Amino acid sequence: LGASQTLEPFLEGPSLILTLVRRPRLQALWLALVQESWEDLHFAPEEIRGDREVLLQAVQVNWRAWEFASEELRADKELAMAVVTQDWSALEFMCAELRADPDLVLAAVRQDPCALELAAPEIRENRKVVMAALSKDPRALRAAGSTLQGDKEVVLEAVCKDGSALRFAAELLKSDPELVIAAVRQRPEAFEFAAASLREDRSMVVEAVEAGWQALQFASEGLREDRELVLAAVRQDWRALRFAAEALSADREVVLACVRQQGAVLFCAGEALRHDREVVLSAVRQSGRALEFASAELQGDRELVLEAVRRDGLALEFAAPHLRADRDVVLEAVQQAGQALRFADGLLTADTGVVIEAVRQDGAAIAFADERLLDSLG
């Protein structure tokens, strides 16, 4: 009982057997002190620093009180468990014996899988502890022992949750097609960590690219020149083009697949394709301003320019001069983006109908109207 407590709450039953134990005065004093200020243990006598009850009380207030424990208590599992339950990182300051205790390390990794890095080498080979760490963060595989990094079941568990964990697998497993594909399906970029032999294997790369276009980046140089493989990747996402061999930016089918998703890819296309009407038309239908990268001849193609300005009126900037003087083309442009008026031929900036349409779409377009027109309108 504390100084202010009485027996009354315990006397309500029909009978009561009491065994009273009087605490040593010094212990009672320190039990009260550590509740208020655990740092006072710094000044405690050795007897108190070796008192388990006092230290257990102190570490429950703040685990750092553990540093004031006697050498014997610093090896005490019960006290250590109370400490790591508060903060897993305390494991770093514990003796080798405690860092080799499965129960203690398990309690730490259940808080944070990084605790596995602080465990003794033999614990990093403990399957139960490692699997507990992987369940929280598959990348904890990096701290597992070499035996478990080479255990297919363990590694498969990790890469199915985070493909990038493949980088921490044993070299032999990086040559395992089943394991690599499992990793790539979870994260296509994990193909980077596959063995070179798999990144040079066409059937393997095909499967990897099917799982995710990003895998193309890590295929062998020869396979990044493979037209069929690159087509499969860019049909998923035009961004795969940047991983393909440069020669394929001149391939009509490859570029068409890209510009249908992102017209600006026309910028990367070979010169011949910038003269290809179908390719350019596909590009401007996706992004009007792709007209900038068309050949001069196609920038003067009225039908094609109309498609571009309907998509983005500001594409008028890249039209041939005679089309910027074409009233119908300019009207289409300013109806889509009023400020396209700035790119119209001077005669059309003085055209009342054109200016009205531009201002109706965007009031700020008035800044591009001919001053003489503004003066005439008062």
C-alpha positions as CSV (number, residue, x, y, z in Angstrom):
1,L,0.0,0.0,0.0
2,G,1.1,3.5,-0.7
3,A,1.2,6.1,2.1
4,S,-2.2,7.5,1.3
5,Q,-3.9,4.1,0.8
6,T,-6.2,2.3,3.3
7,L,-7.4,-1.3,3.7
8,E,-11.1,-0.3,3.5
9,P,-11.6,-1.3,-0.2
10,F,-10.4,-4.8,0.6
11,L,-12.6,-5.4,3.6
12,E,-15.9,-5.7,1.8
13,G,-15.8,-9.6,1.5
14,P,-16.7,-12.1,4.2
15,S,-13.1,-12.9,5.0
16,L,-9.6,-11.7,4.1
17,I,-6.1,-13.1,4.6
18,L,-3.4,-10.5,4.5
19,T,0.3,-10.8,4.2
20,L,2.0,-7.5,4.8
21,V,5.5,-6.9,3.5
22,R,7.2,-3.7,4.5
23,R,9.3,-2.2,1.7
24,P,12.8,-1.1,2.6
25,R,12.6,2.6,3.1
26,L,15.3,3.3,0.4
27,Q,13.4,1.3,-2.2
28,A,10.1,2.9,-1.4
29,L,11.8,6.3,-1.7
30,W,13.2,5.6,-5.1
31,L,10.0,4.0,-6.4
32,A,8.4,7.3,-5.7
33,L,11.3,9.4,-7.1
34,V,11.5,7.6,-10.5
35,Q,7.8,8.2,-11.0
36,E,8.5,11.9,-10.9
37,S,12.0,12.1,-12.4
38,W,13.6,9.0,-13.8
39,E,16.8,10.9,-14.6
40,D,17.5,11.0,-10.8
41,L,18.7,7.4,-11.1
42,H,22.0,9.0,-12.3
43,F,22.6,9.8,-8.6
44,A,21.2,6.6,-7.2
45,P,23.3,4.2,-5.1
46,E,24.5,0.9,-6.6
47,E,21.9,-0.9,-4.5
48,I,19.1,0.9,-6.2
49,R,20.6,0.6,-9.7
50,G,20.5,-3.2,-9.1
51,D,16.9,-3.2,-7.8
52,R,14.7,-4.8,-10.5
53,E,11.5,-3.4,-9.1
54,V,12.8,0.2,-9.1
55,L,14.2,-0.2,-12.6
56,L,11.1,-1.7,-14.0
57,Q,9.1,1.2,-12.6
58,A,11.6,3.7,-14.1
59,V,11.7,2.2,-17.6
60,Q,7.9,2.2,-17.8
61,V,8.2,6.0,-17.4
62,N,11.0,6.3,-19.9
63,W,13.0,3.4,-21.4
64,R,16.2,5.5,-21.2
65,A,16.3,4.9,-17.5
66,W,17.7,1.5,-18.5
67,E,21.2,3.0,-19.0
68,F,21.4,3.6,-15.2
69,A,20.7,-0.1,-14.4
70,S,23.5,-2.2,-12.9
71,E,25.5,-4.4,-15.2
72,E,23.6,-7.5,-14.0
73,L,20.2,-5.9,-14.7
74,R,21.2,-4.7,-18.1
75,A,21.3,-8.4,-19.0
76,D,17.9,-9.1,-17.5
77,K,15.4,-10.3,-20.1
78,E,12.3,-9.1,-18.3
79,L,13.7,-5.6,-17.9
80,A,14.9,-5.6,-21.6
81,M,11.5,-6.6,-22.7
82,A,9.9,-3.7,-20.9
83,V,12.4,-1.4,-22.7
84,V,12.0,-2.7,-26.3
85,T,8.3,-2.8,-25.9
86,Q,8.6,1.0,-25.5
87,D,11.2,1.6,-28.2
88,W,12.6,-1.0,-30.5
89,S,15.7,1.0,-31.2
90,A,16.9,0.4,-27.6
91,L,17.9,-3.1,-28.9
92,E,21.1,-1.4,-30.3
93,F,22.4,-0.8,-26.8
94,M,21.8,-4.2,-25.4
95,C,24.3,-6.9,-24.8
96,A,25.0,-9.6,-27.4
97,E,23.0,-12.2,-25.4
98,L,19.9,-10.1,-25.5
99,R,20.2,-9.3,-29.1
100,A,20.4,-13.0,-29.7
101,D,17.1,-13.6,-27.8
102,P,14.3,-14.6,-30.3
103,D,11.5,-13.3,-28.1
104,L,13.1,-10.0,-27.5
105,V,14.0,-9.4,-31.1
106,L,10.5,-10.6,-32.2
107,A,8.9,-7.9,-29.9
108,A,11.2,-5.3,-31.5
109,V,10.6,-6.2,-35.2
110,R,6.8,-6.3,-34.5
111,Q,7.2,-2.6,-33.8
112,D,9.6,-1.8,-36.6
113,P,11.2,-4.3,-39.0
114,C,14.4,-2.2,-39.0
115,A,15.1,-3.8,-35.6
116,L,16.2,-6.9,-37.5
117,E,19.4,-5.0,-38.4
118,L,20.2,-4.7,-34.7
119,A,19.8,-8.4,-34.0
120,A,22.6,-10.9,-33.5
121,P,23.6,-12.8,-36.7
122,E,22.0,-16.0,-35.6
123,I,18.7,-14.3,-35.1
124,R,18.8,-13.0,-38.6
125,E,18.6,-16.7,-39.6
126,N,15.6,-17.3,-37.4
127,R,12.7,-17.9,-39.8
128,K,9.9,-16.8,-37.5
129,V,11.6,-13.5,-36.6
130,V,12.5,-12.7,-40.2
131,M,9.0,-13.6,-41.5
132,A,7.6,-11.2,-38.8
133,A,9.8,-8.5,-40.1
134,L,8.9,-9.2,-43.8
135,S,5.2,-9.0,-43.0
136,K,5.7,-5.3,-42.0
137,D,8.2,-4.4,-44.6
138,P,9.4,-6.8,-47.3
139,R,12.6,-4.8,-47.8
140,A,13.7,-6.1,-44.4
141,L,15.0,-9.0,-46.4
142,R,18.2,-7.0,-46.7
143,A,18.9,-7.6,-42.9
144,A,18.0,-11.4,-43.1
145,G,20.8,-13.9,-42.9
146,S,22.3,-15.3,-46.1
147,T,20.6,-18.6,-45.6
148,L,17.1,-17.0,-45.6
149,Q,18.0,-14.7,-48.4
150,G,18.6,-17.8,-50.4
151,D,15.4,-19.5,-49.3
152,K,12.9,-19.3,-52.2
153,E,9.8,-19.5,-50.0
154,V,11.0,-16.6,-47.8
155,V,12.1,-14.5,-50.8
156,L,8.8,-15.2,-52.7
157,E,6.9,-14.0,-49.7
158,A,8.9,-10.7,-49.8
159,V,8.8,-10.0,-53.5
160,C,5.0,-10.7,-53.8
161,K,4.5,-7.8,-51.4
162,D,7.3,-5.5,-52.8
163,G,9.1,-6.5,-55.9
164,S,12.1,-4.4,-55.1
165,A,13.0,-6.8,-52.3
166,L,14.5,-8.9,-55.1
167,R,17.7,-6.9,-54.8
168,F,18.3,-8.5,-51.4
169,A,17.8,-12.1,-52.6
170,A,20.8,-14.5,-53.0
171,E,22.4,-14.3,-56.5
172,L,21.1,-17.8,-57.3
173,L,17.5,-16.8,-56.8
174,K,17.9,-13.8,-59.1
175,S,18.2,-16.4,-61.8
176,D,15.0,-18.0,-60.9
177,P,12.3,-17.1,-63.6
178,E,9.3,-17.8,-61.3
179,L,10.7,-15.6,-58.5
180,V,11.7,-12.8,-60.9
181,I,8.4,-12.7,-62.7
182,A,6.6,-12.6,-59.3
183,A,8.7,-9.6,-58.4
184,V,8.2,-7.9,-61.7
185,R,4.4,-8.4,-61.5
186,Q,4.4,-6.5,-58.2
187,R,6.9,-3.9,-59.4
188,P,8.1,-3.9,-63.0
189,E,11.2,-1.9,-62.1
190,A,12.4,-4.9,-60.0
191,F,13.6,-6.5,-63.3
192,E,16.7,-4.4,-62.7
193,F,17.8,-6.9,-60.1
194,A,17.3,-10.0,-62.2
195,A,20.4,-11.9,-63.3
196,A,21.9,-10.7,-66.6
197,S,21.1,-14.1,-68.1
198,L,17.4,-13.4,-67.6
199,R,17.6,-9.9,-68.9
200,E,19.1,-11.3,-72.1
201,D,16.5,-14.0,-72.5
202,R,13.9,-12.9,-75.0
203,S,11.0,-15.0,-73.7
204,M,11.7,-13.8,-70.2
205,V,11.8,-10.2,-71.2
206,V,8.6,-10.6,-73.2
207,E,6.9,-11.9,-70.0
208,A,8.5,-9.1,-67.9
209,V,7.3,-6.4,-70.3
210,E,3.8,-7.9,-70.4
211,A,3.8,-7.5,-66.6
212,G,4.9,-3.9,-66.9
213,W,6.4,-1.7,-69.6
214,Q,9.0,-0.3,-67.2
215,A,10.8,-3.6,-67.4
216,L,12.0,-2.7,-70.9
217,Q,14.5,-0.3,-69.3
218,F,16.5,-3.2,-67.9
219,A,16.4,-5.6,-70.8
220,S,19.7,-6.2,-72.6
221,E,20.8,-3.7,-75.2
222,G,20.1,-6.1,-78.0
223,L,16.5,-6.7,-76.8
224,R,15.8,-3.0,-76.6
225,E,16.3,-3.0,-80.4
226,D,13.7,-5.7,-80.8
227,R,10.8,-4.1,-82.6
228,E,8.1,-6.5,-81.5
229,L,9.2,-6.2,-77.9
230,V,9.3,-2.4,-78.0
231,L,5.9,-2.3,-79.7
232,A,4.4,-4.4,-76.8
233,A,5.9,-1.9,-74.3
234,V,4.8,1.4,-76.0
235,R,1.3,0.1,-76.6
236,Q,1.1,-0.1,-72.8
237,D,2.6,3.3,-72.3
238,W,4.3,5.7,-74.7
239,R,7.0,6.5,-72.1
240,A,8.6,3.1,-72.9
241,L,10.0,4.7,-76.1
242,R,12.7,6.3,-74.1
243,F,14.1,2.9,-73.2
244,A,14.0,1.6,-76.8
245,A,17.0,1.8,-79.2
246,E,17.2,5.2,-80.9
247,A,16.6,3.6,-84.3
248,L,13.0,2.7,-83.4
249,S,12.1,6.3,-83.1
250,A,12.0,6.2,-86.9
251,D,9.7,3.2,-86.9
252,R,6.3,4.2,-88.2
253,E,4.2,1.7,-86.2
254,V,6.1,2.3,-83.0
255,V,5.7,6.1,-83.3
256,L,2.0,5.8,-84.2
257,A,1.4,3.8,-81.1
258,C,3.1,6.6,-79.1
259,V,1.6,9.7,-80.6
260,R,-1.9,8.3,-80.2
261,Q,-1.3,8.4,-76.5
262,Q,0.9,11.6,-76.3
263,G,1.1,13.8,-79.4
264,A,4.3,15.6,-78.3
265,V,6.2,12.3,-78.9
266,L,6.3,13.6,-82.5
267,F,9.3,15.6,-81.3
268,C,11.3,12.4,-81.0
269,A,10.2,10.9,-84.3
270,G,12.5,10.6,-87.2
271,E,12.4,13.3,-89.9
272,A,10.5,11.1,-92.4
273,L,7.7,10.6,-89.9
274,R,7.2,14.3,-89.4
275,H,6.3,14.4,-93.1
276,D,3.9,11.4,-92.7
277,R,0.4,12.8,-92.7
278,E,-1.3,10.0,-90.8
279,V,1.3,10.1,-88.1
280,V,1.1,13.9,-87.7
281,L,-2.7,13.8,-87.8
282,S,-2.8,11.2,-85.0
283,A,-0.4,13.4,-83.0
284,V,-2.4,16.6,-83.4
285,R,-5.7,14.8,-82.6
286,Q,-4.1,13.9,-79.3
287,S,-2.3,17.2,-78.6
288,G,-3.0,20.1,-80.9
289,R,0.4,21.7,-80.2
290,A,2.2,18.7,-81.6
291,L,1.8,20.7,-84.8
292,E,5.0,22.4,-83.8
293,F,6.9,19.2,-84.7
294,A,5.3,18.6,-88.1
295,S,7.1,19.3,-91.3
296,A,6.6,22.8,-92.9
297,E,4.5,21.1,-95.6
298,L,2.1,19.7,-93.1
299,Q,1.9,22.9,-91.1
300,G,0.4,24.3,-94.2
301,D,-2.2,21.4,-94.6
302,R,-5.5,23.1,-93.9
303,E,-7.5,20.0,-92.8
304,L,-4.7,19.0,-90.5
305,V,-4.3,22.4,-89.0
306,L,-8.1,22.6,-88.4
307,E,-7.8,19.3,-86.4
308,A,-5.0,20.8,-84.4
309,V,-6.7,24.1,-83.5
310,R,-9.9,22.3,-82.6
311,R,-7.9,20.3,-80.1
312,D,-5.9,23.3,-78.8
313,G,-6.5,26.8,-80.2
314,L,-3.0,27.9,-79.3
315,A,-1.7,25.4,-82.0
316,L,-2.4,28.3,-84.4
317,E,1.1,29.5,-83.5
318,F,2.6,26.7,-85.5
319,A,0.4,26.9,-88.6
320,A,1.8,28.2,-91.9
321,P,1.3,32.0,-92.4
322,H,-1.4,31.6,-95.1
323,L,-3.5,29.5,-92.6
324,R,-3.1,32.1,-89.8
325,A,-4.7,34.5,-92.3
326,D,-7.5,32.0,-93.0
327,R,-10.7,33.3,-91.3
328,D,-12.3,29.9,-90.8
329,V,-9.1,28.4,-89.3
330,V,-8.6,31.4,-87.0
331,L,-12.3,31.3,-85.9
332,E,-11.9,27.7,-84.9
333,A,-8.8,28.5,-83.0
334,V,-10.2,31.5,-81.0
335,Q,-13.4,29.6,-80.2
336,Q,-11.2,27.0,-78.5
337,A,-8.7,29.4,-76.9
338,G,-9.4,33.2,-77.1
339,Q,-5.8,34.1,-76.7
340,A,-4.9,32.3,-80.0
341,L,-5.9,35.7,-81.5
342,R,-2.2,36.8,-80.8
343,F,-1.1,34.3,-83.6
344,A,-3.7,35.4,-86.2
345,D,-2.7,37.5,-89.2
346,G,-2.9,41.2,-88.6
347,L,-5.9,41.6,-90.8
348,L,-7.9,39.2,-88.7
349,T,-7.1,40.9,-85.5
350,A,-9.1,43.8,-87.0
351,D,-12.0,41.6,-87.9
352,T,-14.9,42.4,-85.6
353,G,-16.5,38.9,-85.8
354,V,-13.2,37.2,-85.0
355,V,-12.3,39.5,-82.1
356,I,-15.8,39.1,-80.6
357,E,-15.5,35.3,-80.7
358,A,-12.0,35.5,-79.1
359,V,-13.2,37.8,-76.3
360,R,-16.3,35.7,-75.7
361,Q,-14.0,32.7,-75.0
362,D,-11.4,34.7,-73.0
363,G,-11.8,38.4,-72.1
364,A,-8.1,38.8,-71.9
365,A,-7.9,38.2,-75.7
366,I,-8.9,41.9,-76.2
367,A,-5.2,42.7,-75.6
368,F,-4.5,41.2,-79.1
369,A,-7.1,43.0,-81.1
370,D,-6.0,45.6,-83.6
371,E,-5.9,49.1,-82.0
372,R,-7.8,50.6,-84.9
373,L,-10.7,48.3,-84.3
374,L,-10.7,49.2,-80.6
375,D,-10.7,52.9,-81.5
376,S,-13.6,52.4,-83.9
377,L,-15.6,50.6,-81.3
378,G,-14.9,53.5,-78.8
